[in-house]
Amino acid sequence: MLERNRTYVYGIIISACALLPFSHSISAQGQKTLEDTLEKVQEYVQIAQQSEEPSGTVSIISNSSYTDSSGALHIDGEVYNDVALITAKEVQVIGTFYDTNGKVVGSARALTDPEDLPSGENATFNILLTTASIPIADIDHYSLVVDWKK
């Protein structure tokens, strides 16, 4: 029974530390027992649940690009939701494409799979650019931005 409680508390501490900037000091605040630590973690979780502003973000953790046989540019990648206790809804990734002078030559967007992303979960995306103001082969670089709703 005690081992199960330790595992449960450990999971909460990981979540709370990742979500609340001040919770990293839980062990430094003088709690001497497991119950004291659990009480402090529960307090931080309640603060996060009541907060109007979620802490954390949905961010891109990987991406790569390739041109397929038809000449379309693909950007494949993965996003991660580390927003405290919130499912990010309608998550999409927006790609902006540039020439060698830094001028915008195209843009495209794609919803993630899945579109709604619970806290602590990953989702994939595939942006497809089929046309731009210059030939796709001449695109120099791109930037990616994640957009989502509460």
C-alpha positions as a printed NumPy array, in Angstrom:
array([[  0.   ,   0.   ,   0.   ],
       [  2.783,   2.447,   0.876],
       [  4.579,   1.811,  -2.446],
       [  1.39 ,   2.633,  -4.378],
       [  1.047,   5.909,  -2.468],
       [  4.644,   6.821,  -3.25 ],
       [  4.079,   6.254,  -6.937],
       [  0.906,   8.358,  -6.887],
       [  2.55 ,  11.208,  -5.   ],
       [  5.579,  11.093,  -7.289],
       [  3.293,  11.481, -10.32 ],
       [  1.583,  14.5  ,  -8.786],
       [  4.894,  16.104,  -7.867],
       [  6.185,  15.709, -11.421],
       [  3.019,  17.306, -12.797],
       [  2.999,  20.12 , -10.297],
       [  6.698,  20.894, -10.808],
       [  6.262,  21.01 , -14.553],
       [  3.192,  23.218, -14.316],
       [  3.833,  25.72 , -11.574],
       [  6.99 ,  27.82 , -11.528],
       [  7.066,  28.116,  -7.74 ],
       [  6.401,  24.461,  -6.93 ],
       [ 10.001,  23.398,  -7.524],
       [ 10.632,  24.496,  -3.948],
       [  8.272,  21.929,  -2.417],
       [ 11.064,  19.881,  -0.881],
       [ 12.935,  22.994,   0.255],
       [ 10.041,  24.41 ,   2.271],
       [ 10.631,  22.25 ,   5.305],
       [  8.044,  19.515,   4.832],
       [  9.194,  16.585,   6.896],
       [  6.619,  13.943,   6.069],
       [  4.994,  12.514,   3.007],
       [  1.669,  13.939,   4.218],
       [  3.143,  17.473,   4.439],
       [  4.496,  17.197,   0.899],
       [  1.217,  15.797,  -0.453],
       [ -0.741,  18.604,   1.23 ],
       [  1.52 ,  21.226,  -0.373],
       [  1.238,  19.576,  -3.801],
       [ -2.56 ,  19.472,  -3.506],
       [ -2.527,  23.169,  -2.637],
       [ -0.499,  23.936,  -5.786],
       [ -2.806,  21.817,  -7.948],
       [ -5.837,  23.716,  -6.596],
       [ -4.134,  27.025,  -7.41 ],
       [ -3.462,  25.815, -10.954],
       [ -7.068,  24.663, -11.391],
       [ -8.443,  28.01 , -10.186],
       [ -6.035,  30.146, -12.196],
       [ -7.472,  32.137, -15.09 ],
       [ -4.162,  31.864, -16.944],
       [ -2.776,  28.404, -17.597],
       [  0.92 ,  27.914, -17.119],
       [  2.906,  26.104, -19.764],
       [  2.323,  25.986, -23.483],
       [  1.788,  23.768, -26.481],
       [  5.123,  23.593, -28.241],
       [  6.778,  21.966, -31.213],
       [  9.19 ,  19.266, -30.074],
       [ 10.352,  18.075, -33.501],
       [ 10.007,  18.853, -37.191],
       [ 11.544,  17.911, -40.519],
       [ 10.835,  18.751, -44.13 ],
       [ 10.956,  17.024, -47.488],
       [  9.719,  17.566, -51.04 ],
       [  7.604,  14.78 , -52.493],
       [  7.66 ,  13.478, -56.08 ],
       [  4.997,  16.013, -57.156],
       [  7.092,  18.945, -55.884],
       [  5.002,  19.703, -52.773],
       [  6.84 ,  20.625, -49.581],
       [  5.909,  18.662, -46.447],
       [  6.743,  19.612, -42.88 ],
       [  6.173,  16.736, -40.487],
       [  6.49 ,  17.169, -36.767],
       [  5.223,  16.673, -33.27 ],
       [  3.823,  19.004, -30.616],
       [  3.578,  18.537, -26.847],
       [  0.995,  20.027, -24.457],
       [  2.524,  20.995, -21.119],
       [ -0.303,  23.373, -20.166],
       [ -1.423,  22.772, -16.591],
       [ -4.61 ,  20.728, -16.401],
       [ -5.97 ,  21.983, -19.744],
       [ -6.823,  20.159, -22.941],
       [ -5.668,  22.289, -25.867],
       [ -8.434,  22.306, -28.464],
       [ -8.21 ,  22.676, -32.235],
       [ -4.408,  22.629, -32.146],
       [ -2.859,  23.701, -35.426],
       [  0.632,  24.456, -36.657],
       [  1.139,  27.37 , -39.03 ],
       [  4.144,  27.399, -41.344],
       [  5.524,  30.59 , -42.9  ],
       [  7.966,  30.136, -45.784],
       [ 10.727,  32.564, -46.814],
       [ 13.113,  33.214, -49.681],
       [ 16.854,  33.859, -49.228],
       [ 16.16 ,  37.56 , -48.528],
       [ 13.765,  36.763, -45.681],
       [ 10.678,  37.749, -47.679],
       [  7.51 ,  35.729, -46.99 ],
       [  6.721,  33.637, -50.068],
       [  4.007,  31.345, -48.727],
       [  2.147,  29.956, -45.744],
       [  0.222,  26.832, -44.859],
       [ -1.364,  25.32 , -41.78 ],
       [ -2.389,  21.916, -40.528],
       [ -4.398,  20.607, -37.604],
       [ -2.609,  18.156, -35.359],
       [ -3.611,  14.52 , -35.066],
       [ -5.44 ,  14.408, -32.705],
       [ -6.842,  17.966, -32.893],
       [ -7.606,  18.147, -29.158],
       [ -4.567,  17.482, -27.01 ],
       [ -4.813,  16.673, -23.276],
       [ -2.17 ,  18.003, -20.915],
       [  0.997,  15.908, -21.048],
       [  0.233,  14.382, -24.462],
       [  1.865,  14.568, -27.912],
       [  0.285,  14.962, -31.359],
       [  1.69 ,  14.882, -34.883],
       [  1.209,  17.309, -37.758],
       [  1.866,  17.408, -41.493],
       [  1.901,  20.787, -43.238],
       [  1.616,  20.597, -47.011],
       [  2.722,  23.535, -49.181],
       [  1.757,  23.078, -52.82 ],
       [  2.155,  26.653, -54.11 ],
       [  4.159,  29.737, -53.213],
       [  5.04 ,  33.047, -54.858],
       [  8.333,  31.476, -55.946],
       [  9.075,  27.914, -57.018],
       [  8.914,  25.663, -53.96 ],
       [ 12.44 ,  24.438, -54.687],
       [ 13.668,  28.026, -54.119],
       [ 12.263,  28.319, -50.592],
       [ 15.165,  28.983, -48.241],
       [ 13.681,  28.439, -44.767],
       [ 10.464,  28.363, -42.742],
       [  9.133,  29.155, -39.286],
       [  6.442,  27.323, -37.329],
       [  3.926,  28.598, -34.795],
       [  1.395,  26.61 , -32.734],
       [ -2.128,  27.967, -32.292],
       [ -4.783,  26.454, -30.002],
       [ -7.906,  27.233, -27.972],
       [ -8.826,  26.556, -24.358]])
